[in-house]
């Protein structure tokens, strides 16, 4: 019998148009992964948080909203292998690649998610979350997710739910790309240290990536890329997979919030300006823009449809400021 996490049931109720594969039971796939976070290769010493060899921290230029959680991220590529980044918009990750993302609130670690490539096939990726014990001594594999972790409002997705977003891109990896690491956001440090880039990547990151426009435009375009483009893009991957869009909603599939490295010459060139303005964005009128309406609600029809129960007030204000100035 199929099992669902409470998170999955809640997500399905909030998004009735979802493809049922969003909550598909993929717990069996996670059996290839260790039961304990300390055994996944992230840390040489978990208690001291000493990273294992070839594990590197990174920070995307544009962050995904996760109901205010603090996040840390790491990546590992096996020795002798490199990420093929010759196509800056479609990186290819070798077998054995691992990416971790830790979620915490008020300094308390709640979960660490692991995404790893297990084989050479396009679908040979496994994802799961590890839930931290209350004493913070270890995190344990939780393929069915959890709700209200450690007394917080934080919910953890089941393993199958991870691919509702990750299937939206051919390479499965989100937040680790030329745009996210090659663009230096305002007042931010580079997202990947130069020595890490030299070890991990087949080719240097592009030297001149810059999102066009004013500071507000850059932040808005980056926000939409991080929070919306894994579903709203033209790659075609998401239509064939489990992303949470109504298959009858042609507008939803037509929208593209991606930032692509060959379309950064002006704001008008970006996919967001080409596909969203005049449809879900009304120039100068945030109150009439469907984008703002859907971002401002939680419940039926909310955007993003999964993995968030709180409106990102800062994000909404950013969208309002950007649209109002168009």
C-alpha positions as CSV (number, residue, x, y, z in Angstrom):
1,X,0.0,0.0,0.0
2,X,1.3,3.4,-0.9
3,X,2.4,5.5,2.0
4,X,2.4,9.3,2.2
5,X,4.0,11.7,4.6
6,X,1.8,14.2,6.3
7,X,3.7,16.8,4.3
8,X,2.7,15.0,1.1
9,X,-0.9,14.8,2.0
10,X,-1.0,18.5,2.9
11,X,0.8,19.4,-0.3
12,X,-1.7,17.3,-2.4
13,X,-4.7,19.0,-0.7
14,X,-3.2,22.4,-1.3
15,X,-2.5,21.6,-4.9
16,X,-5.2,19.4,-6.3
17,X,-3.9,19.7,-9.9
18,X,-0.6,18.1,-9.0
19,X,0.5,15.1,-11.0
20,X,0.2,12.1,-8.6
21,X,3.8,11.3,-9.1
22,X,4.6,14.3,-6.9
23,X,3.9,12.1,-3.9
24,X,5.0,8.8,-5.4
25,X,6.4,6.4,-3.0
26,X,10.2,6.3,-3.8
27,X,11.3,5.3,-0.3
28,X,12.6,2.0,-1.6
29,X,15.1,3.9,-3.8
30,X,16.7,5.4,-0.6
31,X,17.8,2.0,0.7
32,X,21.0,2.4,-1.3
33,X,21.8,5.4,1.0
34,X,23.2,5.1,4.6
35,X,20.9,5.2,7.5
36,X,22.9,7.9,9.2
37,X,24.1,11.3,7.9
38,X,27.5,10.7,9.5
39,X,27.9,7.8,7.0
40,X,27.1,9.8,3.8
41,X,30.5,11.3,3.3
42,X,29.7,14.8,4.3
43,X,31.8,15.0,7.5
44,X,35.1,13.5,8.5
45,X,34.0,14.3,12.1
46,X,30.3,15.2,12.6
47,X,30.7,16.4,16.1
48,X,33.3,18.9,15.1
49,X,31.6,19.6,11.7
50,X,34.9,18.9,9.9
51,X,34.1,18.3,6.3
52,X,35.4,15.2,4.5
53,X,37.9,15.5,1.7
54,X,36.6,16.9,-1.6
55,X,33.4,18.2,0.1
56,X,33.0,22.0,-0.6
57,X,30.6,24.5,0.7
58,X,28.8,26.8,-1.7
59,X,26.1,29.5,-1.6
60,X,23.8,30.2,-4.6
61,X,23.5,33.9,-5.6
62,X,19.7,33.6,-5.4
63,X,18.1,31.6,-2.7
64,X,15.0,29.5,-2.6
65,X,12.4,30.6,0.0
66,X,12.0,27.9,2.7
67,X,9.7,29.6,5.2
68,X,12.6,31.5,6.8
69,X,14.9,28.5,7.4
70,X,18.6,29.1,7.5
71,X,20.5,26.9,5.0
72,X,23.9,25.6,4.4
73,X,25.0,23.6,1.3
74,X,27.8,21.3,0.2
75,X,28.9,19.4,-2.8
76,X,31.1,16.4,-3.5
77,X,32.4,14.9,-6.7
78,X,34.5,11.7,-6.6
79,X,38.2,11.9,-7.2
80,X,39.2,11.7,-10.8
81,X,35.8,13.0,-12.0
82,X,34.6,16.5,-12.8
83,X,31.3,18.3,-13.5
84,X,31.0,18.9,-17.2
85,X,30.1,22.6,-17.3
86,X,30.9,23.4,-20.9
87,X,27.3,24.2,-21.5
88,X,26.7,26.8,-18.8
89,X,22.9,26.2,-18.8
90,X,23.0,22.4,-18.7
91,X,25.7,21.1,-16.4
92,X,26.3,17.3,-16.3
93,X,27.2,15.6,-13.1
94,X,29.2,12.5,-12.8
95,X,28.1,9.3,-11.1
96,X,28.8,9.6,-7.4
97,X,28.0,13.3,-7.2
98,X,26.5,14.3,-3.9
99,X,24.8,17.5,-2.8
100,X,23.6,18.2,0.7
101,X,21.4,21.0,2.0
102,X,20.9,21.6,5.8
103,X,17.9,23.4,7.2
104,X,18.0,25.0,10.7
105,X,15.9,27.4,12.8
106,X,17.4,29.5,15.6
107,X,20.7,27.6,15.4
108,X,18.9,24.2,15.7
109,X,19.5,21.8,12.8
110,X,16.3,20.2,11.7
111,X,17.1,18.2,8.5
112,X,19.8,17.7,6.0
113,X,18.8,16.6,2.5
114,X,21.0,14.6,0.2
115,X,20.7,14.3,-3.6
116,X,23.1,11.8,-5.2
117,X,23.7,10.4,-8.7
118,X,23.7,6.6,-8.5
119,X,24.1,5.7,-12.1
120,X,24.7,6.9,-15.7
121,X,21.0,7.1,-16.6
122,X,19.2,10.5,-16.7
123,X,16.9,9.3,-13.9
124,X,19.6,7.7,-11.8
125,X,19.3,10.1,-8.9
126,X,18.2,9.4,-5.3
127,X,17.1,12.0,-2.8
128,X,16.2,11.8,0.9
129,X,16.2,13.8,4.1
130,X,18.0,13.0,7.3
131,X,16.2,14.2,10.5
132,X,18.4,15.6,13.3
133,X,18.0,14.2,16.7
134,X,17.0,16.6,19.5
135,X,20.5,16.4,21.0
136,X,22.0,17.3,17.6
137,X,24.3,14.3,17.8
138,X,23.2,12.6,14.5
139,X,20.6,12.8,11.7
140,X,18.7,9.7,10.5
141,X,17.3,8.8,7.1
142,X,13.6,9.6,6.9
143,X,12.3,8.5,3.4
144,X,8.7,9.3,4.3
145,X,9.5,12.8,5.7
146,X,8.1,14.4,8.8
147,X,6.0,17.3,10.0
148,X,6.6,19.9,12.7
149,X,10.2,18.7,13.2
150,X,11.6,19.2,16.8
151,X,8.6,21.2,17.8
152,X,8.9,23.7,14.9
153,X,6.5,24.4,12.0
154,X,9.1,22.9,9.7
155,X,8.0,20.0,7.5
156,X,10.3,17.6,5.7
157,X,9.3,16.1,2.3
158,X,9.1,12.4,1.5
159,X,11.7,11.2,-0.9
160,X,9.4,11.0,-3.9
161,X,8.3,14.6,-3.3
162,X,11.8,15.9,-3.9
163,X,11.5,15.2,-7.6
164,X,8.4,17.3,-8.0
165,X,10.9,20.2,-8.2
166,X,14.1,18.4,-9.3
167,X,12.5,16.6,-12.2
168,X,11.8,20.1,-13.7
169,X,15.4,20.3,-15.0
170,X,17.1,17.7,-17.1
171,X,20.2,17.6,-14.9
172,X,18.1,17.3,-11.7
173,X,20.3,19.6,-9.7
174,X,18.9,23.0,-8.6
175,X,20.8,26.0,-7.3
176,X,24.3,24.8,-8.4
177,X,24.8,26.2,-11.9
178,X,26.7,28.9,-13.8
179,X,24.0,31.5,-13.0
180,X,23.9,30.6,-9.3
181,X,27.7,30.4,-8.9
182,X,29.1,32.7,-11.6
183,X,26.9,35.7,-10.8
184,X,28.0,37.6,-7.7
185,X,24.8,39.0,-6.1
186,X,24.8,42.5,-4.7
187,X,26.9,42.7,-1.5
188,X,27.7,39.0,-1.6
189,X,30.8,36.9,-1.8
190,X,31.3,34.5,-4.7
191,X,29.1,31.4,-4.3
192,X,32.0,28.9,-4.8
193,X,35.6,29.3,-3.7
194,X,38.1,29.4,-6.6
195,X,40.0,26.3,-5.4
196,X,36.7,24.4,-5.2
197,X,35.7,25.4,-8.7
198,X,39.1,24.3,-10.0
199,X,38.6,20.9,-8.4
200,X,35.0,20.3,-9.3
201,X,34.5,21.8,-12.8
202,X,35.8,20.8,-16.2
203,X,36.0,24.5,-17.3
204,X,36.3,27.8,-15.4
205,X,33.1,29.6,-14.6
206,X,32.2,32.4,-17.1
207,X,34.0,35.5,-16.1
208,X,31.4,38.1,-17.1
209,X,28.0,36.9,-16.0
210,X,25.9,39.7,-14.7
211,X,22.1,39.9,-14.5
212,X,20.9,43.0,-16.3
213,X,18.9,45.9,-14.9
214,X,18.7,48.0,-11.8
215,X,19.4,46.4,-8.4
216,X,15.6,45.8,-7.9
217,X,15.4,44.2,-11.4
218,X,18.4,42.0,-10.7
219,X,17.0,40.8,-7.4
220,X,13.5,40.2,-8.9
221,X,14.8,38.2,-11.8
222,X,17.1,36.2,-9.5
223,X,14.3,35.5,-7.1
224,X,12.0,34.2,-9.9
225,X,14.8,32.1,-11.3
226,X,15.5,30.5,-7.9
227,X,11.9,30.0,-6.8
228,X,9.9,29.5,-10.0
229,X,12.1,28.4,-12.9
230,X,12.5,24.7,-11.9
231,X,8.8,24.4,-12.9
232,X,8.3,27.3,-15.2
233,X,10.9,26.7,-17.9
234,X,11.1,25.6,-21.5
235,X,13.4,22.7,-21.0
236,X,10.5,20.2,-21.5
237,X,11.8,18.1,-18.6
238,X,9.1,19.1,-16.2
239,X,6.2,18.4,-18.6
240,X,7.3,14.8,-18.8
241,X,7.9,14.5,-15.1
242,X,6.1,15.3,-11.9
243,X,6.3,19.0,-11.6
244,X,3.2,20.6,-9.9
245,X,1.5,22.2,-12.9
246,X,-2.0,21.5,-14.2
247,X,-1.4,19.8,-17.5
248,X,-4.3,21.7,-19.0
249,X,-2.9,25.1,-18.0
250,X,-1.1,26.1,-21.1
251,X,-0.2,29.5,-19.7
252,X,1.7,27.8,-16.8
253,X,3.8,25.8,-19.3
254,X,4.4,28.9,-21.4
255,X,5.9,30.9,-18.6
256,X,9.6,30.8,-18.2
257,X,11.4,32.4,-15.3
258,X,14.8,31.0,-16.1
259,X,18.0,33.1,-16.3
260,X,20.0,31.8,-19.2
261,X,23.6,32.8,-19.8
262,X,23.0,33.8,-23.4
263,X,20.1,36.1,-22.7
264,X,21.6,38.6,-20.2
265,X,22.3,41.4,-22.5
266,X,19.3,43.4,-21.4
267,X,16.2,42.8,-19.2
268,X,14.1,42.5,-22.4
269,X,16.1,39.5,-23.5
270,X,15.5,37.5,-20.3
271,X,12.9,34.8,-20.5
272,X,10.8,36.4,-17.7
273,X,10.3,39.6,-19.7
274,X,9.6,37.7,-22.9
275,X,7.0,35.2,-21.4
276,X,5.5,36.8,-18.3
277,X,5.0,40.5,-18.9
278,X,1.5,41.1,-20.2
279,X,0.4,37.7,-18.9
280,X,0.9,37.3,-15.2
281,X,2.7,40.6,-14.8
282,X,1.0,43.9,-15.6
283,X,3.5,46.8,-16.0
284,X,3.2,49.3,-13.2
285,X,0.3,47.5,-11.5
286,X,1.3,44.9,-8.9
287,X,-2.3,44.7,-7.6
288,X,-3.4,43.6,-11.0
289,X,-0.6,41.1,-11.5
290,X,-1.4,37.4,-11.0
291,X,2.1,36.7,-10.0
292,X,1.7,38.9,-6.9
293,X,-1.7,37.4,-6.1
294,X,-0.4,33.8,-6.1
295,X,2.7,34.6,-4.2
296,X,0.7,36.4,-1.6
297,X,-1.6,33.4,-0.7
298,X,-1.2,30.1,1.0
299,X,-3.7,27.4,0.3
300,X,-5.4,26.5,-3.0
301,X,-3.6,28.0,-5.9
302,X,-0.6,29.2,-3.9
303,X,2.8,29.7,-5.6
304,X,5.1,28.0,-5.1
305,X,2.6,25.1,-4.7
306,X,4.9,22.9,-2.6
307,X,7.3,23.1,0.4
308,X,6.1,26.4,1.8
309,X,3.4,27.3,4.3
310,X,4.4,30.9,4.9
311,X,4.2,33.8,2.5
312,X,7.6,35.3,1.8
313,X,6.7,38.9,2.7
314,X,10.1,40.2,1.5
315,X,9.8,38.4,-1.8
316,X,6.3,39.8,-2.3
317,X,7.5,43.3,-1.5
318,X,10.3,42.8,-4.0
319,X,7.9,41.8,-6.7
320,X,5.6,44.7,-6.0
321,X,8.5,47.2,-6.1
322,X,9.8,45.7,-9.4
323,X,6.4,45.6,-11.1
324,X,5.5,49.0,-9.9
325,X,8.6,50.5,-11.5
326,X,8.1,48.8,-14.9
